C-alpha cells in the first residue's frame, strides 16, 4: 500500500480513538495490514504535523491550531497541551509534550485572550512567555492554571 494510503489510515485512526503512543499507533496500523517500522511511523507523524498531547496524538487543528476561534479552543488546547507552568520574575516557562510548544504559543500570542503577554518564544516542548512585570506574570499564571485544572 502507498505512503499516502498509510498516512490517511493514521489520520483515520487518531480521529476516531485515543492513541497514546507510537507503539499503539503501529498496532492499530497492523490491524489494517500496514507493517511499519518505528522510523517510518516517526516520519509519518512529522509529515502529518501530528501533535503529541497528554491525551495522545492529535491533528494540529484538533490541538487548537491556527484558524480556530480563540476562547473555547484556547482553553481546550491549554488543557490538552500544558504539562507544567513555572514563573520566574516576569517570565513564564510552559512545558508541553514534544512538538507542542508552538501550538500553545499561538494561544498566548492572542492579545484578545492574554493581553498581559508581550511575546513568546517556542521551542519543541518549552514555551517562554514574556510579560512586562512580575504582577502580570502572576496574573497570566493564575489564568492558565485555572484553565488546565
N, C-alpha and C positions, 0 to 999 in steps of 0.2 A: 504494500500500500504506500501511497505517496506521502511525502512530508506534509503537504497541505491537508490531506485527509487525516493524518495523525494529529496535527495541530488543531483541527476542527474538533476532533474527538476530545482533546484536552479541554477545550473551551466548553464543550457539552458537559463533560464530567464535572468540572468545577462550578458550572452554572446550576447543576441540579443537586449537588451534595457537598458536604464539608470534606475537604481534602487537606489533612493537617501536615502531610509530608510528601517528599518526592517518592518515597517507597510506597505510600498509599496510592499515589497517582499512577506509578508504574504497575501496581497490582490491578487497578481498575482498567488500565490500558490493556493489560494482558488478557483480561476477561473479554475484551473486544478484539482479540487476536493481534495486538500490536506488541511485539517484543522490542523493548527499548533499553539501551544502556543508560546509566546514570548521566553520562556526559551528554548524550543525545537529549535526554529529558531536561537537563540544565539549559542547554541551548534553546530548546523549545520554550521553556519558561521565560528566558531572557528575550527571545524574539517576540513573544506574545505580550511582553511587558506585564506579566503577572506580578501581583503584589502578595508577599507573604505577611499575613496578619496573625493576630492571636487566634482568629477563627479559622485559619487555613489559607489556602491560595484564593486570591480574588482577581477578577479582571480590574484594570485600572478604574473603569467607570463605576464599578461596584465599591471601590475603596474611597470614593469621594473625590475623584479626579476633576480635572478641568471641565467646565461646561455644565456643572451641576449647580443647583441653587444653593447659596451659601449656608443658610441657617440649619435646616434639618439634616442635610447631608454632611455638613461640617461636624455636627455632633456625632453622627454615626461614624465618620472617618476617624475622629479622635478616639471614640470608644473602641474601635477595632484596632487602631494602629499605635496608640500611645502606650508604651510599656512602663516608662518611668519619667518623672519630671523633677528637675533639681534647679534651684535658684542660687545663683552666685552673684551677689550685688544686683546690678541691673541686667544681668544675663540669665537666660533660662535655657537649660540643656534638656532637650527632649529626646529620649531614647525610643526607637521604633524597631520593629522587625527589619531584617535585611531588605534593602531596596525600597523602603517605605518613607524615608525622611522627606523626599521631595513632595509626595502627596500631602503629608502633614504640613509642610511649609506653605503649600498653596492655601491651606485654611488660615494659617497665621498671617499670611500676607493680605488677606481680605480685610481692608480697612473698615468695611461695614460691620465686620464681626469682631475684630481685635483692633480697636482704634489706638491702643496704647503701645502697639508694636511698631518700632521704627523700621525693622527689616529682619531678614532671616538668611542664614547660610545653611544649606543642606548637604550632608554627606550621604553615605549609603544607609546607615542606620542611626545617625545622630543629626539632630537639628539644633542649631544655635539661634535662639530668638533674642533680639536686642531691643531693649526698652530704654526710655530716656533716664529713668531713675529707679531706685530700689522700690519705691512705693508702687510704681507701675508694674514692675516685675512681680511683686507680691499679688497685685490685683489679677494679672493675667494667670498666674499660677492657680489662684483660687477658682477662677472660671474654668480652667482646664480640668482641674481635679474634680470639680462638681459635675463635669460632663462625662468623665470616664468612670466614675464610681457607680 
